[in-house]
Amino acid sequence: MKIKYKILFTFLFCVLFFANVKESRTEEIINLETEKSVIDIENESISAADGVLLKYGDISIKSDNLKKLAKRNVLFAYGNVLFNQGTQIIKANEVIFDMDTKKAKILGSESYDSDLKLRYGGEETLSEYPSKITIKNGWFTTSPYENPNYKVNTRELKIYPNRKVVAKDISVVAGGKTWFKFPYYVVSLKPESQRGHFVSLYWFRQ
């Protein structure tokens, strides 16, 4: 049977983490479900294994293993990670999440944003959600399918939610074949133009 912890953020960080946490967050709650856990009060750390579900504010992390790093307000999740933040749903190999800044470094990711209707991923992602998402050696598509009929591969991808996508050194891939390459590409993510630009890029030029 899983052990379920429901810990007030104020108590948890005063007793375990000491508290480099801003006063504005003192009412947030951490919910932690896990099969195994070790809490080190002296080093202000937590280690959980064999299936973990953590919820904190607008984020949730489900993974095989999760650690709260000693004397730092940083979470490290690894092994079959499912990371949700706002409207982002991210599958990843590893996630490092800063609880103070709410920034996340994500390795080996595939993401879907239900608000933007955009699917994307890559080797390394820095999520500064909701202002900016930066991906190295990544890809994106407006296809709703997990196995999309086309992708745009890119050396560097910057997503500004509800504003625009900026991609460098892109190649458009469909049917297992590279059709076009461009050094730079910008597209609006405003609702009225979100899909039109992507579709015309592929179909009009085929």
LINHU-V272252 format. One record per residue. N is the residue number from 0. PSI is psi as a letter, one per 30 degrees, with the letter a starting at -180 (* if undefined). OMEGA is omega in whole degrees, -180 to 180 (* if undefined). NEAR is the number of other C-alpha atoms within 10 Angstrom. Layout:
# LINHU-V272252
N:PSI:OMEGA:NEAR
N:PSI:OMEGA:NEAR
This chain:
# LINHU-V272252
0:k:-179:5
1:k:173:11
2:k:-178:10
3:k:178:13
4:k:171:12
5:j:-169:13
6:k:175:14
7:k:-178:14
8:e:-179:18
9:e:-179:20
10:e:-176:15
11:e:-175:16
12:f:175:17
13:e:-175:14
14:e:-174:12
15:e:-167:19
16:f:-175:24
17:d:170:17
18:i:166:19
19:h:-175:13
20:k:-177:17
21:k:-176:9
22:f:-177:9
23:f:-177:7
24:g:-171:13
25:f:179:15
26:f:-178:12
27:l:-174:13
28:k:173:17
29:k:171:17
30:k:-179:16
31:k:175:20
32:k:-177:18
33:l:175:23
34:e:-178:14
35:k:176:14
36:k:175:18
37:k:180:11
38:k:179:14
39:j:-176:13
40:e:-178:14
41:e:-179:11
42:g:177:14
43:h:-177:21
44:l:175:20
45:k:174:18
46:k:-179:19
47:k:-174:22
48:l:177:18
49:h:178:14
50:j:-175:17
51:k:171:23
52:j:179:21
53:k:176:19
54:k:-178:17
55:j:-178:15
56:b:-179:16
57:g:180:11
58:l:169:16
59:k:179:18
60:k:173:23
61:k:-175:23
62:l:175:26
63:e:-176:17
64:l:179:22
65:k:177:28
66:k:166:20
67:j:-173:22
68:k:-176:17
69:k:175:18
70:g:177:16
71:k:177:17
72:h:-176:20
73:k:177:20
74:k:178:20
75:j:180:19
76:k:-179:29
77:k:-178:20
78:j:177:17
79:h:-175:15
80:k:170:23
81:j:-173:23
82:k:178:26
83:k:175:19
84:j:-176:19
85:b:180:14
86:g:178:16
87:k:170:19
88:j:-170:18
89:k:169:23
90:k:-175:22
91:l:173:24
92:e:-179:18
93:k:174:23
94:k:172:27
95:j:-172:20
96:k:177:22
97:j:-175:16
98:f:177:18
99:e:-177:14
100:f:-175:12
101:g:172:15
102:k:-179:17
103:k:170:22
104:k:-170:17
105:k:-179:26
106:k:178:21
107:i:-170:16
108:l:167:22
109:k:-171:22
110:l:172:20
111:k:177:23
112:j:-175:17
113:f:179:13
114:e:-180:12
115:f:-173:17
116:h:-176:16
117:k:177:20
118:k:-176:23
119:l:180:21
120:a:180:25
121:a:-177:24
122:e:-177:16
123:k:-178:19
124:k:169:24
125:j:-180:18
126:j:173:20
127:h:-174:15
128:k:8:17
129:g:-174:15
130:e:-175:11
131:k:175:15
132:k:-179:18
133:k:-176:19
134:k:175:25
135:k:-179:17
136:i:-173:17
137:a:180:24
138:l:175:24
139:l:178:24
140:l:173:22
141:g:177:20
142:k:-179:17
143:f:-172:13
144:k:178:10
145:f:172:10
146:i:-172:8
147:l:180:14
148:f:173:14
149:l:175:18
150:l:171:23
151:j:178:22
152:k:-176:24
153:k:177:25
154:e:178:16
155:k:-178:20
156:k:175:27
157:k:180:20
158:k:175:24
159:j:-172:18
160:k:180:19
161:g:178:15
162:d:-175:15
163:l:170:16
164:k:176:19
165:k:-178:16
166:k:179:25
167:k:178:17
168:i:-174:16
169:l:171:22
170:k:-179:19
171:k:-176:20
172:k:176:18
173:k:-180:15
174:g:180:10
175:g:-177:9
176:k:176:10
177:k:-175:14
178:e:-177:13
179:l:173:15
180:k:179:14
181:k:180:12
182:f:-173:11
183:k:-179:12
184:k:177:13
185:k:177:14
186:k:179:17
187:k:173:19
188:g:175:20
189:k:-172:13
190:e:-175:13
191:f:-177:8
192:g:-173:11
193:e:-174:20
194:e:-174:18
195:e:-177:12
196:e:-178:13
197:e:-177:17
198:e:-179:14
199:e:179:11
200:e:-177:12
201:e:-170:17
202:e:-176:8
203:e:-174:8
204:f:-177:9
205:*:*:8
